[in-house]
């Protein structure tokens, strides 16, 4: 997957996990949206990470990456972009 496709894929998967009321309350999910504002519990967040790893073919946290330090949707997308970049260079 091209790295330019990562952010839309991340947003799409987040939106798919949220229920309709949460989407209405949040409005548009953008790169600046705080992950904490999404209201995802730990199980839903784990499902998101697994889905993104499968979809994008990269695991940004397998090498000890710190997902707890990520604050925004954009930062999550950048973690996957970096993992894809590192994987392509192998």
PyMOL Python script that loads the backbone (N, CA, C, O; Angstrom):
from pymol import cmd

cmd.read_pdbstr("""\
ATOM      1  N   UNK A   1       0.853  -1.178   0.000  1.00  0.00           N
ATOM      2  CA  UNK A   1       0.000   0.000   0.000  1.00  0.00           C
ATOM      3  C   UNK A   1       0.894   1.235   0.000  1.00  0.00           C
ATOM      4  O   UNK A   1       1.912   1.278   0.691  1.00  0.00           O
ATOM      5  N   UNK A   2       0.506   2.225  -0.772  1.00  0.00           N
ATOM      6  CA  UNK A   2       1.254   3.473  -0.795  1.00  0.00           C
ATOM      7  C   UNK A   2       1.059   4.216   0.521  1.00  0.00           C
ATOM      8  O   UNK A   2      -0.024   4.186   1.107  1.00  0.00           O
ATOM      9  N   UNK A   3       2.112   4.882   0.978  1.00  0.00           N
ATOM     10  CA  UNK A   3       2.000   5.585   2.250  1.00  0.00           C
ATOM     11  C   UNK A   3       0.955   6.693   2.197  1.00  0.00           C
ATOM     12  O   UNK A   3       0.396   7.057   3.232  1.00  0.00           O
ATOM     13  N   UNK A   4       0.682   7.236   1.016  1.00  0.00           N
ATOM     14  CA  UNK A   4      -0.350   8.268   0.930  1.00  0.00           C
ATOM     15  C   UNK A   4      -1.735   7.700   1.213  1.00  0.00           C
ATOM     16  O   UNK A   4      -2.668   8.452   1.494  1.00  0.00           O
ATOM     17  N   UNK A   5      -1.873   6.390   1.141  1.00  0.00           N
ATOM     18  CA  UNK A   5      -3.142   5.733   1.413  1.00  0.00           C
ATOM     19  C   UNK A   5      -3.327   5.389   2.888  1.00  0.00           C
ATOM     20  O   UNK A   5      -4.409   4.955   3.284  1.00  0.00           O
ATOM     21  N   UNK A   6      -2.311   5.570   3.694  1.00  0.00           N
ATOM     22  CA  UNK A   6      -2.356   5.139   5.087  1.00  0.00           C
ATOM     23  C   UNK A   6      -3.355   5.955   5.892  1.00  0.00           C
ATOM     24  O   UNK A   6      -4.221   5.379   6.551  1.00  0.00           O
ATOM     25  N   UNK A   7      -3.262   7.264   5.856  1.00  0.00           N
ATOM     26  CA  UNK A   7      -4.152   8.097   6.671  1.00  0.00           C
ATOM     27  C   UNK A   7      -5.624   7.815   6.379  1.00  0.00           C
ATOM     28  O   UNK A   7      -6.387   7.596   7.321  1.00  0.00           O
ATOM     29  N   UNK A   8      -6.062   7.810   5.104  1.00  0.00           N
ATOM     30  CA  UNK A   8      -7.473   7.495   4.849  1.00  0.00           C
ATOM     31  C   UNK A   8      -7.874   6.102   5.351  1.00  0.00           C
ATOM     32  O   UNK A   8      -8.996   5.913   5.821  1.00  0.00           O
ATOM     33  N   UNK A   9      -6.966   5.134   5.253  1.00  0.00           N
ATOM     34  CA  UNK A   9      -7.265   3.787   5.741  1.00  0.00           C
ATOM     35  C   UNK A   9      -7.438   3.786   7.252  1.00  0.00           C
ATOM     36  O   UNK A   9      -8.340   3.132   7.776  1.00  0.00           O
ATOM     37  N   UNK A  10      -6.580   4.516   7.953  1.00  0.00           N
ATOM     38  CA  UNK A  10      -6.680   4.607   9.411  1.00  0.00           C
ATOM     39  C   UNK A  10      -8.000   5.263   9.808  1.00  0.00           C
ATOM     40  O   UNK A  10      -8.698   4.772  10.695  1.00  0.00           O
ATOM     41  N   UNK A  11      -8.339   6.358   9.161  1.00  0.00           N
ATOM     42  CA  UNK A  11      -9.595   7.061   9.461  1.00  0.00           C
ATOM     43  C   UNK A  11     -10.790   6.160   9.171  1.00  0.00           C
ATOM     44  O   UNK A  11     -11.733   6.105   9.960  1.00  0.00           O
ATOM     45  N   UNK A  12     -10.754   5.455   8.045  1.00  0.00           N
ATOM     46  CA  UNK A  12     -11.857   4.565   7.674  1.00  0.00           C
ATOM     47  C   UNK A  12     -12.053   3.471   8.718  1.00  0.00           C
ATOM     48  O   UNK A  12     -13.183   3.189   9.115  1.00  0.00           O
ATOM     49  N   UNK A  13     -10.970   2.859   9.160  1.00  0.00           N
ATOM     50  CA  UNK A  13     -11.083   1.776  10.137  1.00  0.00           C
ATOM     51  C   UNK A  13     -11.548   2.293  11.499  1.00  0.00           C
ATOM     52  O   UNK A  13     -12.311   1.614  12.186  1.00  0.00           O
ATOM     53  N   UNK A  14     -11.104   3.468  11.890  1.00  0.00           N
ATOM     54  CA  UNK A  14     -11.567   4.061  13.142  1.00  0.00           C
ATOM     55  C   UNK A  14     -13.064   4.331  13.063  1.00  0.00           C
ATOM     56  O   UNK A  14     -13.810   3.997  13.984  1.00  0.00           O
ATOM     57  N   UNK A  15     -13.494   4.927  11.977  1.00  0.00           N
ATOM     58  CA  UNK A  15     -14.911   5.243  11.806  1.00  0.00           C
ATOM     59  C   UNK A  15     -15.755   3.973  11.812  1.00  0.00           C
ATOM     60  O   UNK A  15     -16.858   3.963  12.358  1.00  0.00           O
ATOM     61  N   UNK A  16     -15.242   2.901  11.207  1.00  0.00           N
ATOM     62  CA  UNK A  16     -15.967   1.634  11.181  1.00  0.00           C
ATOM     63  C   UNK A  16     -16.134   1.048  12.585  1.00  0.00           C
ATOM     64  O   UNK A  16     -17.132   0.385  12.869  1.00  0.00           O
ATOM     65  N   UNK A  17     -15.165   1.291  13.455  1.00  0.00           N
ATOM     66  CA  UNK A  17     -15.248   0.766  14.824  1.00  0.00           C
ATOM     67  C   UNK A  17     -16.198   1.564  15.708  1.00  0.00           C
ATOM     68  O   UNK A  17     -16.793   1.023  16.640  1.00  0.00           O
ATOM     69  N   UNK A  18     -16.335   2.839  15.414  1.00  0.00           N
ATOM     70  CA  UNK A  18     -17.185   3.693  16.240  1.00  0.00           C
ATOM     71  C   UNK A  18     -18.653   3.462  15.908  1.00  0.00           C
ATOM     72  O   UNK A  18     -19.008   3.186  14.762  1.00  0.00           O
ATOM     73  N   UNK A  19     -19.490   3.577  16.918  1.00  0.00           N
ATOM     74  CA  UNK A  19     -20.910   3.482  16.611  1.00  0.00           C
ATOM     75  C   UNK A  19     -21.396   4.817  16.033  1.00  0.00           C
ATOM     76  O   UNK A  19     -20.706   5.833  16.119  1.00  0.00           O
ATOM     77  N   UNK A  20     -22.576   4.795  15.456  1.00  0.00           N
ATOM     78  CA  UNK A  20     -23.091   5.964  14.745  1.00  0.00           C
ATOM     79  C   UNK A  20     -23.206   7.185  15.661  1.00  0.00           C
ATOM     80  O   UNK A  20     -22.924   8.304  15.231  1.00  0.00           O
ATOM     81  N   UNK A  21     -23.613   6.987  16.908  1.00  0.00           N
ATOM     82  CA  UNK A  21     -23.735   8.107  17.841  1.00  0.00           C
ATOM     83  C   UNK A  21     -22.386   8.759  18.109  1.00  0.00           C
ATOM     84  O   UNK A  21     -22.289   9.983  18.191  1.00  0.00           O
ATOM     85  N   UNK A  22     -21.340   7.936  18.246  1.00  0.00           N
ATOM     86  CA  UNK A  22     -19.999   8.469  18.497  1.00  0.00           C
ATOM     87  C   UNK A  22     -19.512   9.282  17.307  1.00  0.00           C
ATOM     88  O   UNK A  22     -18.893  10.331  17.483  1.00  0.00           O
ATOM     89  N   UNK A  23     -19.785   8.808  16.103  1.00  0.00           N
ATOM     90  CA  UNK A  23     -19.382   9.526  14.894  1.00  0.00           C
ATOM     91  C   UNK A  23     -20.114  10.864  14.822  1.00  0.00           C
ATOM     92  O   UNK A  23     -19.512  11.888  14.499  1.00  0.00           O
ATOM     93  N   UNK A  24     -21.411  10.852  15.122  1.00  0.00           N
ATOM     94  CA  UNK A  24     -22.185  12.095  15.116  1.00  0.00           C
ATOM     95  C   UNK A  24     -21.633  13.086  16.134  1.00  0.00           C
ATOM     96  O   UNK A  24     -21.540  14.281  15.855  1.00  0.00           O
ATOM     97  N   UNK A  25     -21.270  12.595  17.303  1.00  0.00           N
ATOM     98  CA  UNK A  25     -20.758  13.462  18.369  1.00  0.00           C
ATOM     99  C   UNK A  25     -19.377  14.017  18.033  1.00  0.00           C
ATOM    100  O   UNK A  25     -19.099  15.193  18.272  1.00  0.00           O
ATOM    101  N   UNK A  26     -18.519  13.173  17.482  1.00  0.00           N
ATOM    102  CA  UNK A  26     -17.154  13.585  17.150  1.00  0.00           C
ATOM    103  C   UNK A  26     -17.094  14.501  15.941  1.00  0.00           C
ATOM    104  O   UNK A  26     -16.259  15.403  15.877  1.00  0.00           O
ATOM    105  N   UNK A  27     -17.965  14.273  14.998  1.00  0.00           N
ATOM    106  CA  UNK A  27     -17.841  14.956  13.722  1.00  0.00           C
ATOM    107  C   UNK A  27     -16.812  14.223  12.882  1.00  0.00           C
ATOM    108  O   UNK A  27     -16.591  13.026  13.062  1.00  0.00           O
ATOM    109  N   UNK A  28     -16.189  14.938  11.972  1.00  0.00           N
ATOM    110  CA  UNK A  28     -15.206  14.333  11.084  1.00  0.00           C
ATOM    111  C   UNK A  28     -13.954  13.925  11.856  1.00  0.00           C
ATOM    112  O   UNK A  28     -13.414  14.708  12.637  1.00  0.00           O
ATOM    113  N   UNK A  29     -13.500  12.697  11.631  1.00  0.00           N
ATOM    114  CA  UNK A  29     -12.244  12.231  12.205  1.00  0.00           C
ATOM    115  C   UNK A  29     -11.132  12.675  11.266  1.00  0.00           C
ATOM    116  O   UNK A  29     -11.138  12.333  10.083  1.00  0.00           O
ATOM    117  N   UNK A  30     -10.173  13.438  11.794  1.00  0.00           N
ATOM    118  CA  UNK A  30      -9.063  13.963  10.997  1.00  0.00           C
ATOM    119  C   UNK A  30      -7.743  13.562  11.638  1.00  0.00           C
ATOM    120  O   UNK A  30      -7.718  12.902  12.676  1.00  0.00           O
ATOM    121  N   UNK A  31      -6.654  13.967  11.011  1.00  0.00           N
ATOM    122  CA  UNK A  31      -5.330  13.662  11.562  1.00  0.00           C
ATOM    123  C   UNK A  31      -5.115  14.324  12.916  1.00  0.00           C
ATOM    124  O   UNK A  31      -4.315  13.847  13.722  1.00  0.00           O
ATOM    125  N   UNK A  32      -5.823  15.417  13.169  1.00  0.00           N
ATOM    126  CA  UNK A  32      -5.677  16.123  14.446  1.00  0.00           C
ATOM    127  C   UNK A  32      -6.558  15.562  15.555  1.00  0.00           C
ATOM    128  O   UNK A  32      -6.413  15.954  16.713  1.00  0.00           O
ATOM    129  N   UNK A  33      -7.467  14.654  15.221  1.00  0.00           N
ATOM    130  CA  UNK A  33      -8.359  14.079  16.230  1.00  0.00           C
ATOM    131  C   UNK A  33      -7.536  13.336  17.268  1.00  0.00           C
ATOM    132  O   UNK A  33      -6.715  12.482  16.933  1.00  0.00           O
ATOM    133  N   UNK A  34      -7.762  13.669  18.523  1.00  0.00           N
ATOM    134  CA  UNK A  34      -7.069  12.995  19.623  1.00  0.00           C
ATOM    135  C   UNK A  34      -7.608  11.572  19.748  1.00  0.00           C
ATOM    136  O   UNK A  34      -8.819  11.351  19.731  1.00  0.00           O
ATOM    137  N   UNK A  35      -6.696  10.617  19.874  1.00  0.00           N
ATOM    138  CA  UNK A  35      -7.123   9.227  20.040  1.00  0.00           C
ATOM    139  C   UNK A  35      -7.982   9.067  21.290  1.00  0.00           C
ATOM    140  O   UNK A  35      -8.921   8.271  21.303  1.00  0.00           O
ATOM    141  N   UNK A  36      -7.665   9.816  22.329  1.00  0.00           N
ATOM    142  CA  UNK A  36      -8.433   9.719  23.578  1.00  0.00           C
ATOM    143  C   UNK A  36      -9.873  10.195  23.394  1.00  0.00           C
ATOM    144  O   UNK A  36     -10.755   9.786  24.149  1.00  0.00           O
ATOM    145  N   UNK A  37     -10.123  11.050  22.407  1.00  0.00           N
ATOM    146  CA  UNK A  37     -11.470  11.565  22.155  1.00  0.00           C
ATOM    147  C   UNK A  37     -12.357  10.551  21.446  1.00  0.00           C
ATOM    148  O   UNK A  37     -13.573  10.728  21.381  1.00  0.00           O
ATOM    149  N   UNK A  38     -11.757   9.489  20.916  1.00  0.00           N
ATOM    150  CA  UNK A  38     -12.514   8.508  20.158  1.00  0.00           C
ATOM    151  C   UNK A  38     -13.410   7.646  21.037  1.00  0.00           C
ATOM    152  O   UNK A  38     -14.408   7.098  20.571  1.00  0.00           O
ATOM    153  N   UNK A  39     -13.048   7.530  22.307  1.00  0.00           N
ATOM    154  CA  UNK A  39     -13.853   6.728  23.218  1.00  0.00           C
ATOM    155  C   UNK A  39     -13.707   5.233  23.010  1.00  0.00           C
ATOM    156  O   UNK A  39     -14.573   4.465  23.427  1.00  0.00           O
ATOM    157  N   UNK A  40     -12.624   4.807  22.371  1.00  0.00           N
ATOM    158  CA  UNK A  40     -12.401   3.374  22.167  1.00  0.00           C
ATOM    159  C   UNK A  40     -11.876   2.745  23.457  1.00  0.00           C
ATOM    160  O   UNK A  40     -10.941   3.255  24.074  1.00  0.00           O
ATOM    161  N   UNK A  41     -12.486   1.638  23.851  1.00  0.00           N
ATOM    162  CA  UNK A  41     -11.942   0.924  25.004  1.00  0.00           C
ATOM    163  C   UNK A  41     -10.727   0.122  24.542  1.00  0.00           C
ATOM    164  O   UNK A  41     -10.419   0.099  23.350  1.00  0.00           O
ATOM    165  N   UNK A  42     -10.051  -0.522  25.455  1.00  0.00           N
ATOM    166  CA  UNK A  42      -8.803  -1.221  25.111  1.00  0.00           C
ATOM    167  C   UNK A  42      -9.036  -2.343  24.109  1.00  0.00           C
ATOM    168  O   UNK A  42      -8.194  -2.573  23.241  1.00  0.00           O
ATOM    169  N   UNK A  43     -10.154  -3.040  24.209  1.00  0.00           N
ATOM    170  CA  UNK A  43     -10.452  -4.114  23.261  1.00  0.00           C
ATOM    171  C   UNK A  43     -10.682  -3.550  21.860  1.00  0.00           C
ATOM    172  O   UNK A  43     -10.180  -4.102  20.880  1.00  0.00           O
ATOM    173  N   UNK A  44     -11.427  -2.471  21.762  1.00  0.00           N
ATOM    174  CA  UNK A  44     -11.679  -1.850  20.459  1.00  0.00           C
ATOM    175  C   UNK A  44     -10.382  -1.308  19.862  1.00  0.00           C
ATOM    176  O   UNK A  44     -10.165  -1.417  18.655  1.00  0.00           O
ATOM    177  N   UNK A  45      -9.519  -0.726  20.696  1.00  0.00           N
ATOM    178  CA  UNK A  45      -8.244  -0.222  20.192  1.00  0.00           C
ATOM    179  C   UNK A  45      -7.375  -1.377  19.691  1.00  0.00           C
ATOM    180  O   UNK A  45      -6.718  -1.258  18.657  1.00  0.00           O
ATOM    181  N   UNK A  46      -7.373  -2.490  20.421  1.00  0.00           N
ATOM    182  CA  UNK A  46      -6.611  -3.672  19.987  1.00  0.00           C
ATOM    183  C   UNK A  46      -7.158  -4.197  18.659  1.00  0.00           C
ATOM    184  O   UNK A  46      -6.384  -4.577  17.780  1.00  0.00           O
ATOM    185  N   UNK A  47      -8.464  -4.221  18.509  1.00  0.00           N
ATOM    186  CA  UNK A  47      -9.075  -4.645  17.244  1.00  0.00           C
ATOM    187  C   UNK A  47      -8.654  -3.716  16.109  1.00  0.00           C
ATOM    188  O   UNK A  47      -8.386  -4.174  14.999  1.00  0.00           O
ATOM    189  N   UNK A  48      -8.596  -2.416  16.384  1.00  0.00           N
ATOM    190  CA  UNK A  48      -8.161  -1.446  15.383  1.00  0.00           C
ATOM    191  C   UNK A  48      -6.734  -1.730  14.935  1.00  0.00           C
ATOM    192  O   UNK A  48      -6.450  -1.753  13.737  1.00  0.00           O
ATOM    193  N   UNK A  49      -5.844  -1.946  15.884  1.00  0.00           N
ATOM    194  CA  UNK A  49      -4.436  -2.208  15.568  1.00  0.00           C
ATOM    195  C   UNK A  49      -4.296  -3.483  14.742  1.00  0.00           C
ATOM    196  O   UNK A  49      -3.540  -3.512  13.770  1.00  0.00           O
ATOM    197  N   UNK A  50      -5.017  -4.533  15.121  1.00  0.00           N
ATOM    198  CA  UNK A  50      -4.953  -5.795  14.372  1.00  0.00           C
ATOM    199  C   UNK A  50      -5.474  -5.599  12.959  1.00  0.00           C
ATOM    200  O   UNK A  50      -4.873  -6.084  12.000  1.00  0.00           O
ATOM    201  N   UNK A  51      -6.587  -4.892  12.823  1.00  0.00           N
ATOM    202  CA  UNK A  51      -7.164  -4.643  11.497  1.00  0.00           C
ATOM    203  C   UNK A  51      -6.194  -3.844  10.627  1.00  0.00           C
ATOM    204  O   UNK A  51      -6.006  -4.162   9.452  1.00  0.00           O
ATOM    205  N   UNK A  52      -5.577  -2.809  11.201  1.00  0.00           N
ATOM    206  CA  UNK A  52      -4.630  -1.992  10.438  1.00  0.00           C
ATOM    207  C   UNK A  52      -3.397  -2.786  10.045  1.00  0.00           C
ATOM    208  O   UNK A  52      -2.895  -2.636   8.932  1.00  0.00           O
ATOM    209  N   UNK A  53      -2.901  -3.629  10.943  1.00  0.00           N
ATOM    210  CA  UNK A  53      -1.735  -4.465  10.616  1.00  0.00           C
ATOM    211  C   UNK A  53      -2.051  -5.382   9.445  1.00  0.00           C
ATOM    212  O   UNK A  53      -1.229  -5.559   8.547  1.00  0.00           O
ATOM    213  N   UNK A  54      -3.250  -5.965   9.458  1.00  0.00           N
ATOM    214  CA  UNK A  54      -3.659  -6.862   8.378  1.00  0.00           C
ATOM    215  C   UNK A  54      -3.848  -6.093   7.075  1.00  0.00           C
ATOM    216  O   UNK A  54      -3.369  -6.519   6.025  1.00  0.00           O
ATOM    217  N   UNK A  55      -4.534  -4.976   7.141  1.00  0.00           N
ATOM    218  CA  UNK A  55      -4.834  -4.172   5.969  1.00  0.00           C
ATOM    219  C   UNK A  55      -3.583  -3.565   5.337  1.00  0.00           C
ATOM    220  O   UNK A  55      -3.420  -3.586   4.117  1.00  0.00           O
ATOM    221  N   UNK A  56      -2.706  -3.026   6.178  1.00  0.00           N
ATOM    222  CA  UNK A  56      -1.536  -2.308   5.678  1.00  0.00           C
ATOM    223  C   UNK A  56      -0.296  -3.183   5.523  1.00  0.00           C
ATOM    224  O   UNK A  56       0.656  -2.804   4.841  1.00  0.00           O
ATOM    225  N   UNK A  57      -0.310  -4.349   6.155  1.00  0.00           N
ATOM    226  CA  UNK A  57       0.828  -5.254   6.035  1.00  0.00           C
ATOM    227  C   UNK A  57       2.053  -4.798   6.798  1.00  0.00           C
ATOM    228  O   UNK A  57       3.183  -5.086   6.405  1.00  0.00           O
ATOM    229  N   UNK A  58       1.828  -4.084   7.893  1.00  0.00           N
ATOM    230  CA  UNK A  58       2.950  -3.592   8.696  1.00  0.00           C
ATOM    231  C   UNK A  58       2.555  -3.585  10.171  1.00  0.00           C
ATOM    232  O   UNK A  58       1.388  -3.408  10.522  1.00  0.00           O
ATOM    233  N   UNK A  59       3.557  -3.782  11.018  1.00  0.00           N
ATOM    234  CA  UNK A  59       3.348  -3.760  12.467  1.00  0.00           C
ATOM    235  C   UNK A  59       4.309  -2.749  13.084  1.00  0.00           C
ATOM    236  O   UNK A  59       5.462  -3.085  13.358  1.00  0.00           O
ATOM    237  N   UNK A  60       3.857  -1.524  13.305  1.00  0.00           N
ATOM    238  CA  UNK A  60       4.760  -0.507  13.843  1.00  0.00           C
ATOM    239  C   UNK A  60       5.124  -0.729  15.308  1.00  0.00           C
ATOM    240  O   UNK A  60       6.005  -0.052  15.838  1.00  0.00           O
ATOM    241  N   UNK A  61       4.456  -1.665  15.957  1.00  0.00           N
ATOM    242  CA  UNK A  61       4.694  -1.871  17.379  1.00  0.00           C
ATOM    243  C   UNK A  61       5.409  -3.187  17.672  1.00  0.00           C
ATOM    244  O   UNK A  61       5.727  -3.478  18.825  1.00  0.00           O
ATOM    245  N   UNK A  62       5.661  -3.980  16.635  1.00  0.00           N
ATOM    246  CA  UNK A  62       6.321  -5.269  16.809  1.00  0.00           C
ATOM    247  C   UNK A  62       7.769  -5.150  17.246  1.00  0.00           C
ATOM    248  O   UNK A  62       8.291  -6.037  17.922  1.00  0.00           O
ATOM    249  N   UNK A  63       8.412  -4.074  16.871  1.00  0.00           N
ATOM    250  CA  UNK A  63       9.813  -3.879  17.225  1.00  0.00           C
ATOM    251  C   UNK A  63       9.984  -3.047  18.481  1.00  0.00           C
ATOM    252  O   UNK A  63      11.048  -2.474  18.713  1.00  0.00           O
ATOM    253  N   UNK A  64       8.947  -2.981  19.281  1.00  0.00           N
ATOM    254  CA  UNK A  64       9.039  -2.214  20.518  1.00  0.00           C
ATOM    255  C   UNK A  64       8.526  -0.798  20.398  1.00  0.00           C
ATOM    256  O   UNK A  64       8.754   0.017  21.292  1.00  0.00           O
ATOM    257  N   UNK A  65       7.826  -0.480  19.297  1.00  0.00           N
ATOM    258  CA  UNK A  65       7.243   0.845  19.146  1.00  0.00           C
ATOM    259  C   UNK A  65       6.263   1.128  20.274  1.00  0.00           C
ATOM    260  O   UNK A  65       5.609   0.213  20.775  1.00  0.00           O
ATOM    261  N   UNK A  66       6.161   2.368  20.667  1.00  0.00           N
ATOM    262  CA  UNK A  66       5.361   2.737  21.825  1.00  0.00           C
ATOM    263  C   UNK A  66       4.047   3.366  21.392  1.00  0.00           C
ATOM    264  O   UNK A  66       3.988   4.568  21.133  1.00  0.00           O
ATOM    265  N   UNK A  67       2.983   2.554  21.311  1.00  0.00           N
ATOM    266  CA  UNK A  67       1.696   3.097  20.894  1.00  0.00           C
ATOM    267  C   UNK A  67       1.085   3.995  21.962  1.00  0.00           C
ATOM    268  O   UNK A  67       0.212   4.804  21.647  1.00  0.00           O
ATOM    269  N   UNK A  68       1.510   3.879  23.194  1.00  0.00           N
ATOM    270  CA  UNK A  68       0.977   4.717  24.271  1.00  0.00           C
ATOM    271  C   UNK A  68       1.378   6.176  24.056  1.00  0.00           C
ATOM    272  O   UNK A  68       0.664   7.082  24.486  1.00  0.00           O
ATOM    273  N   UNK A  69       2.495   6.406  23.406  1.00  0.00           N
ATOM    274  CA  UNK A  69       2.965   7.771  23.167  1.00  0.00           C
ATOM    275  C   UNK A  69       2.179   8.470  22.058  1.00  0.00           C
ATOM    276  O   UNK A  69       2.257   9.691  21.925  1.00  0.00           O
ATOM    277  N   UNK A  70       1.428   7.715  21.266  1.00  0.00           N
ATOM    278  CA  UNK A  70       0.663   8.299  20.171  1.00  0.00           C
ATOM    279  C   UNK A  70      -0.534   9.050  20.729  1.00  0.00           C
ATOM    280  O   UNK A  70      -1.263   8.529  21.574  1.00  0.00           O
ATOM    281  N   UNK A  71      -0.735  10.266  20.260  1.00  0.00           N
ATOM    282  CA  UNK A  71      -1.816  11.107  20.781  1.00  0.00           C
ATOM    283  C   UNK A  71      -2.928  11.380  19.774  1.00  0.00           C
ATOM    284  O   UNK A  71      -4.071  11.620  20.163  1.00  0.00           O
ATOM    285  N   UNK A  72      -2.597  11.344  18.472  1.00  0.00           N
ATOM    286  CA  UNK A  72      -3.581  11.719  17.452  1.00  0.00           C
ATOM    287  C   UNK A  72      -3.716  10.638  16.379  1.00  0.00           C
ATOM    288  O   UNK A  72      -2.881   9.741  16.262  1.00  0.00           O
ATOM    289  N   UNK A  73      -4.782  10.751  15.608  1.00  0.00           N
ATOM    290  CA  UNK A  73      -4.995   9.848  14.481  1.00  0.00           C
ATOM    291  C   UNK A  73      -3.835   9.985  13.494  1.00  0.00           C
ATOM    292  O   UNK A  73      -3.372   8.988  12.939  1.00  0.00           O
ATOM    293  N   UNK A  74      -3.368  11.206  13.276  1.00  0.00           N
ATOM    294  CA  UNK A  74      -2.237  11.436  12.380  1.00  0.00           C
ATOM    295  C   UNK A  74      -0.973  10.759  12.863  1.00  0.00           C
ATOM    296  O   UNK A  74      -0.218  10.214  12.058  1.00  0.00           O
ATOM    297  N   UNK A  75      -0.730  10.784  14.158  1.00  0.00           N
ATOM    298  CA  UNK A  75       0.461  10.120  14.714  1.00  0.00           C
ATOM    299  C   UNK A  75       0.367   8.608  14.526  1.00  0.00           C
ATOM    300  O   UNK A  75       1.374   7.953  14.257  1.00  0.00           O
ATOM    301  N   UNK A  76      -0.833   8.050  14.666  1.00  0.00           N
ATOM    302  CA  UNK A  76      -1.024   6.619  14.439  1.00  0.00           C
ATOM    303  C   UNK A  76      -0.741   6.287  12.977  1.00  0.00           C
ATOM    304  O   UNK A  76      -0.061   5.306  12.678  1.00  0.00           O
ATOM    305  N   UNK A  77      -1.265   7.107  12.069  1.00  0.00           N
ATOM    306  CA  UNK A  77      -1.009   6.891  10.643  1.00  0.00           C
ATOM    307  C   UNK A  77       0.486   6.994  10.338  1.00  0.00           C
ATOM    308  O   UNK A  77       1.013   6.203   9.556  1.00  0.00           O
ATOM    309  N   UNK A  78       1.168   7.957  10.947  1.00  0.00           N
ATOM    310  CA  UNK A  78       2.613   8.114  10.729  1.00  0.00           C
ATOM    311  C   UNK A  78       3.389   6.902  11.221  1.00  0.00           C
ATOM    312  O   UNK A  78       4.392   6.524  10.616  1.00  0.00           O
ATOM    313  N   UNK A  79       2.941   6.289  12.303  1.00  0.00           N
ATOM    314  CA  UNK A  79       3.608   5.084  12.805  1.00  0.00           C
ATOM    315  C   UNK A  79       3.525   3.972  11.759  1.00  0.00           C
ATOM    316  O   UNK A  79       4.498   3.250  11.539  1.00  0.00           O
ATOM    317  N   UNK A  80       2.372   3.836  11.120  1.00  0.00           N
ATOM    318  CA  UNK A  80       2.238   2.829  10.071  1.00  0.00           C
ATOM    319  C   UNK A  80       3.033   3.206   8.830  1.00  0.00           C
ATOM    320  O   UNK A  80       3.629   2.334   8.198  1.00  0.00           O
ATOM    321  N   UNK A  81       3.055   4.470   8.471  1.00  0.00           N
ATOM    322  CA  UNK A  81       3.864   4.918   7.332  1.00  0.00           C
ATOM    323  C   UNK A  81       5.338   4.614   7.565  1.00  0.00           C
ATOM    324  O   UNK A  81       6.036   4.155   6.660  1.00  0.00           O
ATOM    325  N   UNK A  82       5.805   4.872   8.779  1.00  0.00           N
ATOM    326  CA  UNK A  82       7.211   4.590   9.106  1.00  0.00           C
ATOM    327  C   UNK A  82       7.497   3.093   9.044  1.00  0.00           C
ATOM    328  O   UNK A  82       8.541   2.682   8.537  1.00  0.00           O
ATOM    329  N   UNK A  83       6.589   2.287   9.551  1.00  0.00           N
ATOM    330  CA  UNK A  83       6.761   0.830   9.501  1.00  0.00           C
ATOM    331  C   UNK A  83       6.787   0.335   8.066  1.00  0.00           C
ATOM    332  O   UNK A  83       7.587  -0.534   7.721  1.00  0.00           O
ATOM    333  N   UNK A  84       5.922   0.880   7.233  1.00  0.00           N
ATOM    334  CA  UNK A  84       5.917   0.509   5.829  1.00  0.00           C
ATOM    335  C   UNK A  84       7.209   0.918   5.133  1.00  0.00           C
ATOM    336  O   UNK A  84       7.756   0.178   4.316  1.00  0.00           O
ATOM    337  N   UNK A  85       7.681   2.109   5.472  1.00  0.00           N
ATOM    338  CA  UNK A  85       8.926   2.610   4.909  1.00  0.00           C
ATOM    339  C   UNK A  85      10.101   1.725   5.322  1.00  0.00           C
ATOM    340  O   UNK A  85      10.952   1.384   4.501  1.00  0.00           O
ATOM    341  N   UNK A  86      10.137   1.363   6.585  1.00  0.00           N
ATOM    342  CA  UNK A  86      11.209   0.491   7.089  1.00  0.00           C
ATOM    343  C   UNK A  86      11.137  -0.889   6.435  1.00  0.00           C
ATOM    344  O   UNK A  86      12.164  -1.485   6.108  1.00  0.00           O
ATOM    345  N   UNK A  87       9.924  -1.384   6.251  1.00  0.00           N
ATOM    346  CA  UNK A  87       9.731  -2.689   5.636  1.00  0.00           C
ATOM    347  C   UNK A  87      10.158  -2.683   4.172  1.00  0.00           C
ATOM    348  O   UNK A  87      10.732  -3.656   3.682  1.00  0.00           O
ATOM    349  N   UNK A  88       9.875  -1.587   3.479  1.00  0.00           N
ATOM    350  CA  UNK A  88      10.243  -1.471   2.065  1.00  0.00           C
ATOM    351  C   UNK A  88      11.750  -1.406   1.883  1.00  0.00           C
ATOM    352  O   UNK A  88      12.282  -1.836   0.859  1.00  0.00           O
ATOM    353  N   UNK A  89      12.428  -0.870   2.877  1.00  0.00           N
ATOM    354  CA  UNK A  89      13.876  -0.729   2.804  1.00  0.00           C
ATOM    355  C   UNK A  89      14.637  -1.979   3.199  1.00  0.00           C
ATOM    356  O   UNK A  89      15.866  -2.004   3.128  1.00  0.00           O
ATOM    357  N   UNK A  90      13.923  -3.020   3.617  1.00  0.00           N
ATOM    358  CA  UNK A  90      14.573  -4.264   4.058  1.00  0.00           C
ATOM    359  C   UNK A  90      14.945  -5.107   2.894  1.00  0.00           C
ATOM    360  O   UNK A  90      15.502  -6.191   3.070  1.00  0.00           O
TER     361      UNK A  90
END
""", "prot")
cmd.dss("prot")
cmd.show_as("cartoon", "prot")
cmd.util.cbc("prot")
cmd.orient("prot")
